[in-house]
Amino acid sequence: MQVFKNLAIIAHVDHGKTSLVDQLLTSSWTMKHLEWAELIMDSNDQEKERWITIYAKNTSIVWNDVVMNIIDTPWHADFWSEVERVLRMVDSVLLVVDAYEGPMPQTKFVLKKALENWLKPIVVLNKIDKPTARPDWVEDQLFDLFIQLWATDEQTDFPVIYTSARDWYAFHDLADLEKAQANPSMEPLLDFIMEKVPNAPHNPEQPFRMQVVNLWYDNFVWRLWIWRIADWIVKANQEVIVYKTDWTTKKAKISKIYRTVWVSRIDVDEGRCGDVVIVAWIPDIFVWDTIWEEWTAPYPPIHVDEPTLMMDFLVNNSPFAWKEGKYVTSRNIVDRLEKELETNVWMKVDIHEGGNRCTVAWRWELHLSVLIESMRREWFELQVSSPQVIFRDNEWTTEEPIERVAVTVDDDLAWTVIDLLAKRKWLMQNMQSENGLTQLEFEVPTRWLLWFRSDFILVTKWEWLVSSSFSHYAPYLWDIPKRVNWSMVSWFKGKSMRFSIWKLQERWTIFVQPASELYEGMIVWESAKPGDLVVNLTKNKNQSNMRTWKNDENMILAPIKTLSLEDALSYIWPDEYVEITPENIRLRKIHLKESDRKLAAKKKS
């Protein structure tokens, strides 16, 4: 009988979760047959560039004839809905914590979800090689966190192992640090998992049954779904019954079964009880559906969080439209969004009449930016509106989503940041200072987070770290100003001139490079004064035969701010769009002509 152990790895950002999976794969037989690469599980291009895990991915390791199915989970708050579902597939979690930083906001959230699923975590104190490592203090902080999250006595008695994923060693006792460094090996961690993670439940006498936990998409076999087999065996070409949440059933046939080794899918004939498999070719299936061979009790539905943000996706109609993209029509955009719906269960799309506008509702900002960046790389061309928060109406009042936000800055910037955030009416809950860093905790409505990034970057000069997690819904709080600074808008179509940029650069932040193509209504600058300002950047210096030191100024340009997609989405106001093409990201006004903008403002007032 094959034995399976299923576990997920959870952690805060940059605590070494994905690097630890690399070392587990390298230490087992898996990587002996495959080419080694760093951060193997972050196989998506955006994951590699952003240095984050976006999609939950599973792999398997064989150690002492036991199959370990390991699931690498996203750490970012935007993808926690996926983490919640993944925890339904596993029997334990490896909680990876930095041996210096200790538990952080994301640590608290993912641990809370694991405890609610009655899982007993195994604590891995990683980066023990740091000179500043303080494992005893971190263990005390973790114990306090377990108590705070109402863990059971059994869960609070968590086992601990110490590792350095970078230097490839693990050990059980702090007194053995030098010995582990002299003879590095990850085998103690593998043996620790074998000892502490329970075997997957094995119910061979029960009829075949499983529940869809996650979805994937493949251009050749269409929709794939991932699950753990709860009872008995599933085979390729097997007839099954799909039980839907609307109490209906339908017959279907499983065409293919895959197991995951490394990040590759391997075609197999059957999946056994306790294993995590990928199955293909049952259409119209969703994450809460139960599949069985004969009638038995269905699983309870999996809760999927409602979207909190919405944004309009539109056909690009700027003067530079359809010059760079291959997929530019409303039909192209709608088809791509419908394809995304096949796998992203928390996304909702409302197609407006005529099809030139689609309202996309999703969970968080990063969700939307990842989708838009993916479309851009697939040669789509479109424009999007400013993100807006989705409010919830109950019987008595309107409610809005509230987030708990942790801000970490240098001590010398702490009071500057507090002053900035107090003006925005952030509600501070806690403040701690240690080793030159100050950590501030706030409760903030989601809509207050959408427009603060650019101001915050200017104040802290990028020396900051912000992490957030959804807290609760609360009655609508007071209004706040969205963006302090206004826009400078191009007056004419043409190329931006170095002379004009030099003359205007003292006004505020520059967005365009010299010799950039401009059109009327395009946002080229950020203005420090209230009210949008129309400028002419196509004007060049008048040339003459006179040459003196007085009129031959040295045109030195200030650093020009290049906006990323996330910067652009967080910057724009409701009367502005972000134009997105495979080669450019531009900001523009919805109404390109100044006369149209004045008329629209008059109608609105």
C-alpha positions in Angstrom: 0.0 0.0 0.0 1.4 3.4 -1.0 1.7 5.9 1.8 1.1 9.7 1.1 1.8 12.7 3.2 0.3 16.0 2.1 1.5 19.3 3.5 1.5 23.0 2.5 4.2 25.5 3.1 3.1 28.9 4.4 5.1 32.0 5.3 5.4 35.8 5.2 7.1 37.4 2.3 10.9 36.7 2.0 11.1 34.3 4.9 12.5 31.6 2.5 9.5 29.5 1.7 10.1 28.8 -2.0 13.9 28.5 -1.4 13.1 25.8 1.2 11.1 23.8 -1.4 14.1 24.0 -3.7 16.3 22.4 -1.1 13.7 19.7 -0.4 13.6 18.8 -4.1 17.3 18.8 -4.3 17.8 16.6 -1.3 15.3 14.0 -2.5 15.5 11.8 -5.6 13.5 14.3 -7.6 16.2 16.7 -8.8 18.6 13.9 -9.6 16.6 13.3 -12.8 16.0 17.0 -13.6 18.0 20.1 -14.3 18.4 22.2 -11.1 17.2 25.8 -11.1 16.8 28.4 -8.4 13.3 29.1 -7.1 11.9 26.2 -9.0 8.3 26.6 -7.9 8.1 30.3 -9.0 7.9 29.2 -12.7 5.7 31.9 -13.9 7.5 34.9 -15.6 5.8 37.4 -13.3 6.7 35.4 -10.3 10.3 35.5 -11.2 10.3 39.2 -11.9 8.3 40.3 -8.9 10.0 37.8 -6.6 6.7 36.6 -5.2 4.6 33.4 -5.4 1.3 34.2 -7.2 -0.1 30.8 -7.9 -0.3 27.8 -5.5 1.7 24.9 -7.1 2.2 21.4 -5.9 5.1 19.0 -6.4 5.9 15.6 -5.0 9.0 14.1 -3.3 9.6 10.4 -2.6 11.5 9.8 0.6 11.9 6.3 2.2 9.2 5.0 -0.1 6.7 7.6 1.1 5.2 10.2 -1.4 5.2 13.7 0.0 2.9 16.1 -1.8 4.1 19.6 -1.1 2.1 22.7 -2.0 3.9 26.0 -2.2 1.3 28.7 -1.4 1.2 32.4 -2.2 2.1 34.7 0.6 0.5 37.9 -0.7 -2.9 39.0 0.8 -4.4 39.2 -2.7 -4.2 35.4 -3.1 -5.3 34.2 0.3 -8.6 32.9 -1.0 -6.4 30.3 -2.9 -4.5 29.5 0.3 -7.7 28.8 2.2 -8.8 26.3 -0.4 -5.3 24.6 -0.5 -5.5 24.0 3.2 -8.5 21.7 2.5 -6.1 19.3 0.7 -3.4 18.8 3.3 -2.9 17.2 6.7 -0.2 19.6 8.1 1.6 22.8 7.3 5.2 23.9 7.4 5.1 27.4 9.0 8.3 29.0 7.8 9.4 32.0 10.0 12.5 34.2 9.7 14.7 33.5 12.8 15.2 37.2 13.2 12.0 38.9 12.1 9.6 36.5 13.8 5.9 36.4 13.0 4.6 39.1 10.6 1.1 40.1 9.4 0.8 37.5 6.7 2.2 34.9 9.2 -0.8 35.7 11.4 -3.4 35.3 8.7 -2.2 32.0 7.1 -1.6 30.5 10.6 -5.2 31.5 11.6 -6.6 29.7 8.6 -4.5 26.6 9.3 -5.6 26.4 12.9 -9.3 26.9 11.8 -8.8 23.8 9.6 -7.6 21.8 12.7 -4.1 21.4 11.2 -1.1 21.1 13.6 1.7 23.3 12.2 5.4 22.3 12.1 7.5 25.5 12.7 10.6 25.9 10.6 12.8 28.8 11.8 14.7 29.6 8.7 17.7 31.9 8.1 19.2 30.7 11.3 22.6 31.6 9.8 21.9 35.3 10.2 24.3 36.9 12.8 21.2 38.7 14.3 19.1 35.5 14.5 17.2 35.3 17.8 15.4 31.9 17.7 14.4 31.9 21.4 12.6 35.3 21.1 10.9 34.2 17.8 9.6 31.0 19.5 8.2 33.0 22.3 6.5 35.4 19.9 5.0 32.4 18.0 3.7 30.8 21.2 2.0 34.1 22.1 0.5 34.3 18.5 -0.8 30.7 18.8 -2.5 31.6 22.1 -3.9 34.8 20.6 -5.4 32.8 17.7 -7.2 30.4 20.1 -5.1 27.4 19.2 -5.8 24.1 20.9 -3.4 22.7 23.5 -2.2 20.2 20.9 -1.6 22.9 18.2 0.2 25.1 20.7 2.7 22.3 21.4 4.3 22.9 18.0 7.5 21.1 17.0 10.4 23.3 15.9 13.3 22.7 13.5 16.0 25.2 12.5 17.2 25.6 8.9 19.2 27.7 6.5 17.7 27.2 3.0 20.5 29.3 1.6 23.3 27.3 3.1 21.5 23.9 2.8 21.3 22.6 6.3 18.8 21.7 9.0 19.1 20.6 12.7 17.0 20.0 15.8 19.0 21.6 18.7 20.6 25.0 18.8 23.6 23.5 20.4 24.3 21.6 17.1 24.6 24.7 14.9 28.3 24.4 14.3 28.0 20.7 13.6 25.3 21.4 11.0 27.3 24.1 9.3 30.3 21.7 9.1 28.3 18.9 7.6 25.3 20.6 5.7 22.3 18.4 4.9 18.6 18.8 4.5 17.9 15.2 5.5 17.0 16.1 9.1 14.1 18.2 7.8 12.9 15.4 5.5 13.1 13.0 8.4 11.3 15.5 10.6 8.4 15.8 8.1 8.2 12.0 8.0 7.9 11.9 11.7 5.5 14.8 12.4 3.2 14.9 9.4 0.4 12.3 9.7 -0.3 10.0 6.8 -3.1 10.9 4.5 -6.4 9.2 5.5 -6.9 5.9 3.7 -10.5 4.6 3.2 -10.3 1.8 0.6 -13.7 0.4 1.7 -15.5 3.6 0.9 -16.8 4.5 -2.6 -14.6 6.9 -4.7 -15.1 10.5 -3.6 -13.3 13.8 -4.0 -13.9 17.6 -4.0 -12.5 20.1 -6.5 -10.2 22.5 -4.6 -8.3 24.4 -7.3 -8.6 25.0 -11.1 -6.0 25.3 -13.8 -6.2 25.8 -17.6 -4.3 24.1 -20.4 -4.7 25.0 -24.1 -4.6 21.3 -25.1 -6.8 19.6 -22.5 -8.8 22.7 -21.5 -9.9 22.9 -17.9 -7.9 21.0 -15.2 -8.8 20.7 -11.6 -6.7 19.7 -8.6 -7.9 17.7 -5.7 -7.0 15.1 -3.0 -8.6 11.8 -3.4 -10.5 11.1 -0.2 -11.8 7.6 -0.8 -10.7 4.6 -2.9 -9.2 4.9 -6.4 -9.9 7.0 -9.6 -8.9 5.8 -13.0 -8.6 7.3 -16.4 -11.8 7.0 -18.6 -13.9 6.3 -15.5 -17.5 7.3 -15.4 -18.3 9.6 -12.5 -21.1 11.8 -11.1 -20.7 15.5 -10.5 -22.7 17.0 -7.6 -23.3 20.7 -7.9 -24.1 23.2 -5.1 -27.5 23.8 -6.6 -28.4 20.2 -5.7 -28.2 19.0 -9.3 -26.1 16.1 -10.6 -24.7 15.1 -14.0 -22.7 12.3 -15.4 -19.2 12.8 -16.7 -16.1 11.0 -17.8 -12.6 11.5 -16.6 -10.3 11.6 -19.6 -6.8 12.0 -18.1 -5.1 11.9 -14.6 -1.8 13.6 -13.9 0.6 13.6 -11.0 3.1 16.5 -10.4 6.8 15.9 -10.2 8.9 19.1 -10.0 6.6 21.5 -12.0 5.9 18.9 -14.7 2.7 16.9 -15.1 3.1 13.1 -15.6 0.3 11.2 -17.2 -0.8 8.2 -15.0 -3.4 5.5 -15.2 -4.9 6.0 -11.8 -4.9 8.0 -8.6 -5.0 6.3 -5.2 -6.7 7.3 -2.0 -4.8 10.1 -0.2 -2.9 11.3 -3.3 -3.1 14.8 -4.8 -3.8 14.6 -8.5 -4.8 16.8 -11.5 -7.7 15.6 -13.6 -8.8 16.8 -17.0 -11.9 17.2 -19.1 -15.1 17.7 -17.1 -16.6 21.0 -18.3 -18.6 23.4 -16.1 -16.9 22.3 -12.9 -16.1 24.6 -10.0 -14.1 24.5 -6.8 -17.0 23.5 -4.5 -18.2 20.5 -6.6 -18.1 16.9 -5.3 -17.2 14.0 -7.7 -18.1 10.4 -6.8 -18.6 7.1 -8.4 -21.8 6.2 -6.6 -24.1 8.1 -4.3 -22.6 9.2 -1.0 -22.6 12.3 1.2 -21.3 15.4 -0.6 -18.6 17.6 0.9 -19.7 21.0 2.4 -19.2 23.9 -0.1 -15.9 25.8 0.0 -16.4 29.5 0.8 -15.1 31.9 -1.8 -14.6 35.5 -0.7 -16.6 38.1 -2.5 -14.7 40.7 -4.6 -13.8 44.0 -3.0 -12.6 46.0 -6.0 -13.9 46.7 -9.5 -12.4 48.2 -12.6 -13.6 48.9 -16.2 -11.7 47.2 -19.1 -12.3 49.1 -22.3 -11.2 49.1 -25.9 -8.4 51.5 -26.5 -9.6 54.6 -28.3 -6.7 56.9 -27.9 -5.0 58.6 -30.9 -2.3 55.9 -30.7 -4.7 53.0 -30.6 -4.1 49.7 -32.4 -0.5 50.5 -33.4 1.3 48.0 -31.1 -1.2 45.3 -30.1 -2.4 42.2 -31.9 -5.6 41.7 -29.9 -7.4 45.1 -29.8 -11.1 44.5 -30.3 -13.9 44.1 -27.7 -14.3 40.5 -28.7 -10.6 39.8 -28.0 -10.9 41.3 -24.6 -14.1 39.6 -23.7 -12.8 36.2 -24.8 -9.6 36.7 -22.7 -11.6 37.6 -19.6 -13.9 34.6 -20.1 -10.9 32.4 -20.3 -9.6 33.9 -17.0 -13.0 33.0 -15.4 -12.3 29.3 -16.1 -9.7 29.3 -13.3 -10.1 32.4 -11.1 -13.2 31.6 -9.1 -13.2 34.9 -7.1 -13.4 37.0 -10.3 -16.6 38.4 -11.7 -17.1 40.0 -15.1 -20.1 42.2 -16.2 -20.1 42.8 -20.0 -21.9 46.1 -20.8 -24.2 46.5 -23.8 -22.2 46.8 -26.9 -19.2 44.9 -25.4 -16.8 47.9 -25.5 -16.7 48.0 -21.7 -16.4 45.2 -19.2 -16.5 45.7 -15.4 -14.2 43.3 -13.7 -14.6 42.7 -10.0 -11.8 41.0 -8.1 -10.4 40.7 -4.6 -7.4 43.0 -4.4 -5.2 45.4 -6.5 -2.5 42.9 -7.2 -5.1 40.5 -8.7 -6.0 43.1 -11.3 -2.4 44.1 -12.1 -1.3 40.5 -12.6 -4.1 39.9 -15.0 -3.5 43.2 -16.9 0.2 42.5 -17.1 -0.5 39.0 -18.4 -2.7 40.4 -21.1 -0.1 43.0 -22.1 2.5 40.3 -22.6 0.0 38.3 -24.7 -0.1 41.3 -27.1 -3.4 42.7 -25.9 -4.1 46.5 -26.1 -6.7 48.1 -23.8 -7.4 50.8 -21.4 -8.6 50.5 -17.8 -10.3 52.9 -15.3 -9.4 53.8 -11.8 -10.0 50.9 -9.2 -13.1 51.4 -7.1 -14.1 49.8 -3.8 -17.3 47.6 -3.8 -19.5 48.5 -0.9 -21.9 46.1 0.9 -25.4 47.2 1.9 -27.0 45.6 4.9 -30.4 46.3 6.5 -29.3 49.5 8.3 -26.2 51.0 6.6 -23.6 50.8 3.9 -20.5 48.8 4.9 -17.0 48.9 3.4 -14.0 46.4 3.7 -11.4 47.2 6.4 -7.8 46.1 6.2 -5.2 45.7 8.9 -2.0 47.3 7.6 1.6 47.0 8.9 4.1 49.7 7.9 7.8 49.3 8.6 10.1 52.3 8.2 13.4 53.6 9.6 13.1 55.2 13.0 14.1 58.6 11.7 11.1 58.5 9.2 8.6 57.1 11.7 7.0 60.4 12.8 7.0 61.8 9.3 5.0 58.7 8.2 2.7 59.0 11.3 2.0 62.6 10.4 1.2 61.7 6.8 -1.1 58.8 7.6 -2.8 60.8 10.4 -3.8 63.4 7.8 -5.3 60.6 5.8 -7.2 59.5 9.0 -5.6 56.1 9.3 -6.4 54.5 12.7 -3.2 53.5 14.4 -3.5 50.3 16.6 0.1 49.6 17.6 3.6 50.9 17.4 6.9 49.1 18.1 10.5 50.2 17.6 13.5 47.9 17.6 17.0 47.7 16.0 16.5 51.0 14.1 13.1 50.0 12.6 9.6 51.1 13.6 6.6 48.9 12.9 3.2 50.7 12.8 -0.1 48.8 12.7 -3.3 50.5 11.4 -6.9 49.6 10.6 -7.7 51.2 7.2 -10.7 51.1 4.8 -9.6 49.6 1.5 -10.5 52.8 -0.4 -8.0 54.7 1.7 -5.2 52.5 0.4 -5.9 53.0 -3.3 -4.4 56.4 -3.7 -1.7 56.7 -1.0 1.2 54.9 -2.6 2.7 57.7 -4.7 2.6 60.2 -1.7 4.1 57.6 0.6 6.9 56.8 -1.8 7.9 60.4 -2.0 8.0 60.8 1.8 10.0 57.6 2.5 12.1 57.5 -0.7 11.3 53.8 -1.1 12.6 53.0 2.3 9.5 51.3 3.5 7.6 48.0 3.7 3.8 47.7 3.7 1.8 44.5 4.2 -1.9 44.2 4.7 -4.6 41.7 5.3 -8.4 41.8 5.2 -9.9 42.4 8.7 -13.7 42.9 8.5 -16.5 45.0 7.1 -17.5 48.1 9.0 -20.0 51.0 8.4 -18.8 53.6 5.9 -16.4 56.0 7.5 -15.8 59.6 6.5 -14.7 60.9 3.1 -11.1 61.6 2.4 -9.2 63.4 -0.4 -8.0 60.8 -2.9 -4.9 62.4 -4.4 -3.2 65.5 -3.1 -1.5 66.4 -6.5 -3.2 67.1 -9.8 -2.2 66.4 -13.4 -0.5 68.3 -16.1 -2.1 67.4 -19.4 -0.6 67.7 -22.9 -2.1 70.4 -25.1 -0.8 69.3 -28.5 0.1 66.2 -30.4 3.8 65.7 -31.2 7.1 64.9 -29.7 8.2 66.1 -26.2 11.1 68.5 -26.3 13.9 68.5 -23.9 13.7 72.3 -23.7 10.0 72.3 -22.6 10.7 69.5 -20.0 13.6 71.5 -18.6 11.5 74.7 -18.3 8.6 72.9 -16.5 10.5 70.3 -14.4 10.5 72.6 -11.3 6.7 72.4 -11.2 6.7 68.7 -9.9 7.2 65.1 -11.0 7.9 64.3 -14.7 6.4 61.2 -16.4 7.6 61.4 -20.0 11.1 61.2 -21.5 12.4 63.7 -24.1 11.4 62.8 -27.7 8.3 60.8 -26.4 5.2 60.7 -28.7 2.4 62.8 -27.1 -1.3 63.4 -27.9 -3.8 65.9 -26.6 -5.2 64.8 -23.3 -2.3 62.6 -22.3 -1.0 63.1 -18.7 2.6 64.1 -18.8 3.3 65.5 -15.3 2.2 65.7 -11.8 1.2 69.2 -10.6 1.7 70.5 -7.1 -1.0 73.1 -7.5 -4.7 72.4 -7.3 -6.5 71.9 -10.6 -5.4 70.2 -13.8 -2.9 72.3 -15.9 -2.7 72.1 -19.7 0.9 72.4 -20.9 2.7 72.3 -24.2 5.7 70.0 -24.2 6.2 70.1 -28.0 7.7 73.7 -27.9 11.4 73.8 -28.7 14.0 76.5 -28.0 14.0 79.3 -30.6 17.3 79.2 -32.5 19.2 82.4 -33.5 22.7 83.3 -34.6 23.5 85.0 -31.3 25.5 82.8 -28.9 26.2 84.1 -25.4 26.6 82.6 -22.0 23.3 84.1 -20.9 21.0 82.4 -23.4 22.9 79.2 -23.7 21.6 77.6 -20.6 22.8 74.2 -19.5 19.6 72.1 -19.7 20.1 69.5 -17.0 17.0 67.4 -16.5 15.9 66.1 -13.1 15.4 62.3 -12.7 12.3 61.2 -14.7 9.9 58.9 -12.9 9.0 55.8 -14.9 5.6 54.6 -13.8 5.1 50.8 -13.4 1.7 49.3 -14.0 0.9 49.3 -10.2 2.0 52.9 -9.9 -0.3 54.0 -12.8 -3.3 52.1 -11.4 -2.9 53.6 -8.0 -2.2 57.1 -9.4 -5.2 57.8 -11.7 -8.4 59.5 -10.6 -11.9 58.5 -11.7 -11.8 60.9 -14.7 -8.6 59.2 -16.0 -7.6 56.0 -17.8 -4.4 53.9 -18.0 -3.7 53.1 -21.7 -1.9 49.7 -21.8 -0.1 48.4 -24.9 2.6 45.7 -25.3 5.3 48.4 -25.4 3.9 51.4 -23.4 1.9 52.4 -20.3 0.4 55.9 -20.7 -1.9 58.0 -18.5 -4.7 59.9 -20.1 -7.8 61.9 -19.4 -11.1 60.2 -20.3 -12.1 63.3 -22.2 -9.1 64.3 -24.3 -10.1 67.8 -25.2 -10.1 70.5 -22.6 -13.4 71.8 -23.7 -15.0 68.3 -23.2 -13.4 68.0 -19.7 -14.9 71.4 -18.7 -18.3 70.4 -20.0 -18.2 67.0 -18.2 -17.2 68.7 -14.9 -20.0 71.2 -15.3 -22.6 68.4 -15.9 -21.2 66.5 -12.9 -21.5 69.5 -10.6 
